[in-house]
């Protein structure tokens, strides 16, 4: 199957712009977080867990 890039990028850009519009950003982030599996959090010591810990610490300040 072939798909011209311009046939996809315009609708995708429009959708992304609407999903991340200021009035919808919280809803979009919540939907993204809810889509993540809860049964497998990043293992302690992994790069992902380190980044999450650093971000949490910055948010607490």
DRENLUM-103525 format. One record per atom (N, C-alpha, C): residue number from 1; chain; residue in three letters; y, x, z. Coordinates in nm, 4 decimals, always signed. Each point is the difference from the previous one (the first is absolute). Example, Ala and Ser with C-alpha at 12.3 -4.5 7.8 and 13.67 -1.06 7.14 Angstrom:
residues 2
{1 "A" "ALA" {-0.5690 +1.3190 +0.7800}} {1 "A" "ALA" {+0.1190 -0.0890 +0.0000}} {1 "A" "ALA" {+0.1200 +0.0900 +0.0000}} {2 "A" "SER" {+0.1050 -0.0350 -0.0720}} {2 "A" "SER" {+0.1190 +0.0820 +0.0060}} {2 "A" "SER" {+0.1090 -0.0770 +0.0730}} 
end
This chain:
residues 61
{1 "A" "UNK" {-0.1164 +0.0841 +0.0000}} {1 "A" "UNK" {+0.1164 -0.0841 +0.0000}} {1 "A" "UNK" {+0.1234 +0.0892 +0.0000}} {2 "A" "UNK" {+0.0939 -0.0333 -0.0812}} {2 "A" "UNK" {+0.1254 +0.0735 -0.0072}} {2 "A" "UNK" {+0.1138 -0.0920 +0.0385}} {3 "A" "UNK" {+0.0934 +0.0544 +0.0715}} {3 "A" "UNK" {+0.1157 -0.0775 +0.0439}} {3 "A" "UNK" {+0.1226 +0.0879 -0.0157}} {4 "A" "UNK" {+0.0968 -0.0494 -0.0716}} {4 "A" "UNK" {+0.1235 +0.0763 -0.0159}} {4 "A" "UNK" {+0.0689 +0.0107 +0.1353}} {5 "A" "UNK" {+0.0502 +0.1193 +0.0280}} {5 "A" "UNK" {+0.0640 +0.0255 +0.1285}} {5 "A" "UNK" {+0.1184 -0.0931 +0.0239}} {6 "A" "UNK" {+0.0815 -0.0218 -0.1016}} {6 "A" "UNK" {+0.1182 -0.0844 +0.0188}} {6 "A" "UNK" {-0.0352 -0.1455 +0.0268}} {7 "A" "UNK" {-0.1209 -0.0409 -0.0383}} {7 "A" "UNK" {-0.0437 -0.1370 +0.0286}} {7 "A" "UNK" {-0.0335 -0.0168 +0.1481}} {8 "A" "UNK" {-0.0275 +0.1109 +0.0656}} {8 "A" "UNK" {-0.0366 -0.0042 +0.1415}} {8 "A" "UNK" {+0.1147 +0.0401 +0.0924}} {9 "A" "UNK" {+0.0765 +0.1005 -0.0381}} {9 "A" "UNK" {+0.0987 +0.0548 +0.0922}} {9 "A" "UNK" {+0.1139 -0.0961 +0.0320}} {10 "A" "UNK" {+0.0487 -0.0740 -0.0976}} {10 "A" "UNK" {+0.1095 -0.0940 +0.0297}} {10 "A" "UNK" {-0.0415 -0.1069 +0.1010}} {11 "A" "UNK" {-0.1123 -0.0691 -0.0225}} {11 "A" "UNK" {-0.0408 -0.0989 +0.1020}} {11 "A" "UNK" {-0.0334 +0.0643 +0.1349}} {12 "A" "UNK" {-0.0596 +0.1184 -0.0021}} {12 "A" "UNK" {-0.0340 +0.0677 +0.1245}} {12 "A" "UNK" {+0.1262 +0.0414 +0.0748}} {13 "A" "UNK" {+0.0971 +0.0556 -0.0710}} {13 "A" "UNK" {+0.1271 +0.0369 +0.0633}} {13 "A" "UNK" {+0.0696 -0.1216 +0.0604}} {14 "A" "UNK" {-0.0025 -0.1108 -0.0710}} {14 "A" "UNK" {+0.0620 -0.1226 +0.0493}} {14 "A" "UNK" {-0.0690 -0.0475 +0.1270}} {15 "A" "UNK" {-0.1325 +0.0022 -0.0016}} {15 "A" "UNK" {-0.0755 -0.0424 +0.1175}} {15 "A" "UNK" {+0.0267 +0.0918 +0.1194}} {16 "A" "UNK" {-0.0013 +0.1317 -0.0232}} {16 "A" "UNK" {+0.0262 +0.0940 +0.1087}} {16 "A" "UNK" {+0.1405 -0.0177 +0.0565}} {17 "A" "UNK" {+0.0963 -0.0200 -0.0877}} {17 "A" "UNK" {+0.1381 -0.0195 +0.0465}} {17 "A" "UNK" {+0.0100 -0.1252 +0.0862}} {18 "A" "UNK" {-0.0722 -0.1048 -0.0360}} {18 "A" "UNK" {+0.0067 -0.1224 +0.0804}} {18 "A" "UNK" {-0.0773 +0.0160 +0.1306}} {19 "A" "UNK" {-0.1123 +0.0703 -0.0035}} {19 "A" "UNK" {-0.0806 +0.0186 +0.1217}} {19 "A" "UNK" {+0.0724 +0.0849 +0.1031}} {20 "A" "UNK" {+0.0801 +0.0957 -0.0465}} {20 "A" "UNK" {+0.0693 +0.0893 +0.0919}} {20 "A" "UNK" {+0.1488 -0.0303 +0.0112}} {21 "A" "UNK" {+0.0387 -0.1202 -0.0397}} {21 "A" "UNK" {+0.1391 -0.0431 +0.0175}} {21 "A" "UNK" {+0.0285 -0.0097 +0.1501}} {22 "A" "UNK" {+0.1235 +0.0274 +0.0391}} {22 "A" "UNK" {+0.0319 +0.0012 +0.1434}} {22 "A" "UNK" {-0.0450 -0.1251 +0.0766}} {23 "A" "UNK" {+0.0112 -0.1160 -0.0605}} {23 "A" "UNK" {-0.0369 -0.1221 +0.0719}} {23 "A" "UNK" {-0.1514 -0.0219 +0.0069}} {24 "A" "UNK" {-0.0797 +0.0808 -0.0738}} {24 "A" "UNK" {-0.1452 -0.0156 +0.0017}} {24 "A" "UNK" {-0.0740 +0.1220 +0.0520}} {25 "A" "UNK" {+0.0728 +0.1053 +0.0353}} {25 "A" "UNK" {-0.0660 +0.1261 +0.0357}} {25 "A" "UNK" {-0.0933 -0.0150 +0.1199}} {26 "A" "UNK" {+0.0423 -0.0735 +0.1020}} {26 "A" "UNK" {-0.0854 -0.0166 +0.1179}} {26 "A" "UNK" {-0.1294 -0.0732 -0.0364}} {27 "A" "UNK" {+0.0097 -0.1033 -0.0798}} {27 "A" "UNK" {-0.1176 -0.0756 -0.0440}} {27 "A" "UNK" {-0.0930 +0.0895 -0.0822}} {28 "A" "UNK" {+0.0557 +0.0817 -0.0877}} {28 "A" "UNK" {-0.0801 +0.0883 -0.0833}} {28 "A" "UNK" {-0.0718 +0.1044 +0.0840}} {29 "A" "UNK" {+0.0699 +0.0598 +0.0939}} {29 "A" "UNK" {-0.0619 +0.1014 +0.0859}} {29 "A" "UNK" {-0.1093 -0.0622 +0.0854}} {30 "A" "UNK" {+0.0238 -0.1187 +0.0512}} {30 "A" "UNK" {-0.1018 -0.0697 +0.0787}} {30 "A" "UNK" {-0.1235 -0.0276 -0.0847}} {31 "A" "UNK" {+0.0203 -0.0445 -0.1226}} {31 "A" "UNK" {-0.1129 -0.0277 -0.0901}} {31 "A" "UNK" {-0.0776 +0.1279 -0.0304}} {32 "A" "UNK" {+0.0708 +0.1102 -0.0188}} {32 "A" "UNK" {-0.0672 +0.1277 -0.0262}} {32 "A" "UNK" {-0.0795 +0.0455 +0.1217}} {33 "A" "UNK" {+0.0577 -0.0138 +0.1179}} {33 "A" "UNK" {-0.0700 +0.0386 +0.1226}} {33 "A" "UNK" {-0.1214 -0.0884 +0.0242}} {34 "A" "UNK" {+0.0144 -0.1297 -0.0247}} {34 "A" "UNK" {-0.1106 -0.0930 +0.0198}} {34 "A" "UNK" {-0.1150 +0.0264 -0.0967}} {35 "A" "UNK" {+0.0295 +0.0601 -0.1134}} {35 "A" "UNK" {-0.1030 +0.0269 -0.1004}} {35 "A" "UNK" {-0.0847 +0.1223 +0.0339}} {36 "A" "UNK" {+0.0425 +0.0774 +0.0988}} {36 "A" "UNK" {-0.0727 +0.1210 +0.0376}} {36 "A" "UNK" {-0.1168 -0.0351 +0.0912}} {37 "A" "UNK" {-0.1129 +0.0677 -0.0182}} {37 "A" "UNK" {-0.1149 -0.0265 +0.0868}} {37 "A" "UNK" {+0.0298 +0.0456 +0.1428}} {38 "A" "UNK" {-0.0358 -0.0841 +0.0957}} {38 "A" "UNK" {+0.0263 +0.0306 +0.1402}} {38 "A" "UNK" {-0.1139 +0.0758 +0.0658}} {39 "A" "UNK" {-0.1159 +0.0003 -0.0643}} {39 "A" "UNK" {-0.1164 +0.0590 +0.0636}} {39 "A" "UNK" {-0.0111 +0.1512 -0.0186}} {40 "A" "UNK" {+0.0894 +0.0594 -0.0779}} {40 "A" "UNK" {-0.0070 +0.1438 -0.0235}} {40 "A" "UNK" {+0.1380 +0.0636 +0.0092}} {41 "A" "UNK" {+0.0551 +0.0125 +0.1208}} {41 "A" "UNK" {+0.1290 +0.0676 +0.0134}} {41 "A" "UNK" {-0.0175 +0.1482 -0.0317}} {42 "A" "UNK" {+0.1095 +0.0684 -0.0363}} {42 "A" "UNK" {-0.0130 +0.1434 -0.0281}} {42 "A" "UNK" {-0.0558 +0.0745 +0.1204}} {43 "A" "UNK" {-0.0887 +0.0920 -0.0258}} {43 "A" "UNK" {-0.0607 +0.0777 +0.1077}} {43 "A" "UNK" {+0.1032 +0.0914 +0.0641}} {44 "A" "UNK" {-0.0099 +0.0179 +0.1320}} {44 "A" "UNK" {+0.0934 +0.0922 +0.0667}} {44 "A" "UNK" {-0.0084 +0.1383 -0.0639}} {45 "A" "UNK" {+0.1162 +0.0612 -0.0177}} {45 "A" "UNK" {+0.0040 +0.1331 -0.0582}} {45 "A" "UNK" {+0.0116 +0.0028 -0.1514}} {46 "A" "UNK" {-0.0141 -0.1167 -0.0651}} {46 "A" "UNK" {+0.0147 -0.0020 -0.1452}} {46 "A" "UNK" {+0.1479 +0.0022 -0.0353}} {47 "A" "UNK" {+0.0286 +0.0361 -0.1230}} {47 "A" "UNK" {+0.1391 +0.0055 -0.0452}} {47 "A" "UNK" {+0.0657 -0.1371 +0.0133}} {48 "A" "UNK" {-0.0729 -0.1049 -0.0333}} {48 "A" "UNK" {+0.0568 -0.1348 +0.0082}} {48 "A" "UNK" {+0.0361 -0.0349 +0.1438}} {49 "A" "UNK" {-0.0897 +0.0306 +0.0920}} {49 "A" "UNK" {+0.0267 -0.0321 +0.1406}} {49 "A" "UNK" {+0.1163 +0.0831 +0.0531}} {50 "A" "UNK" {+0.0109 +0.1241 -0.0427}} {50 "A" "UNK" {+0.1115 +0.0853 +0.0429}} {50 "A" "UNK" {+0.1319 -0.0585 -0.0466}} {51 "A" "UNK" {+0.0055 -0.0438 -0.1237}} {51 "A" "UNK" {+0.1226 -0.0594 -0.0539}} {51 "A" "UNK" {+0.0345 -0.1288 +0.0743}} {52 "A" "UNK" {-0.0998 -0.0818 +0.0260}} {52 "A" "UNK" {+0.0236 -0.1257 +0.0722}} {52 "A" "UNK" {+0.0535 +0.0278 +0.1400}} {53 "A" "UNK" {-0.0579 +0.0980 +0.0686}} {53 "A" "UNK" {+0.0459 +0.0353 +0.1333}} {53 "A" "UNK" {+0.1426 +0.0499 -0.0018}} {54 "A" "UNK" {+0.0346 +0.0841 -0.0981}} {54 "A" "UNK" {+0.1362 +0.0506 -0.0123}} {54 "A" "UNK" {+0.0989 -0.1122 -0.0281}} {55 "A" "UNK" {-0.0360 -0.0919 -0.0869}} {55 "A" "UNK" {+0.0868 -0.1133 -0.0320}} {55 "A" "UNK" {+0.0187 -0.0903 +0.1215}} {56 "A" "UNK" {-0.1079 -0.0256 +0.0729}} {56 "A" "UNK" {+0.0108 -0.0818 +0.1206}} {56 "A" "UNK" {+0.0936 +0.0649 +0.1010}} {57 "A" "UNK" {-0.0082 +0.1320 +0.0140}} {57 "A" "UNK" {+0.0863 +0.0712 +0.0944}} {57 "A" "UNK" {+0.1476 -0.0112 -0.0419}} {58 "A" "UNK" {+0.0264 +0.0097 -0.1297}} {58 "A" "UNK" {+0.1369 -0.0131 -0.0490}} {58 "A" "UNK" {+0.0538 -0.1403 +0.0236}} {59 "A" "UNK" {-0.0850 -0.1000 -0.0150}} {59 "A" "UNK" {+0.0434 -0.1384 +0.0202}} {59 "A" "UNK" {+0.0323 -0.0280 +0.1467}} {60 "A" "UNK" {-0.0666 +0.0696 +0.0908}} {60 "A" "UNK" {+0.0234 -0.0210 +0.1418}} {60 "A" "UNK" {+0.1318 +0.0589 +0.0484}} {61 "A" "UNK" {+0.0554 +0.0928 -0.0762}} {61 "A" "UNK" {+0.1264 +0.0646 +0.0401}} {61 "A" "UNK" {+0.1186 -0.0906 -0.0147}} 
end
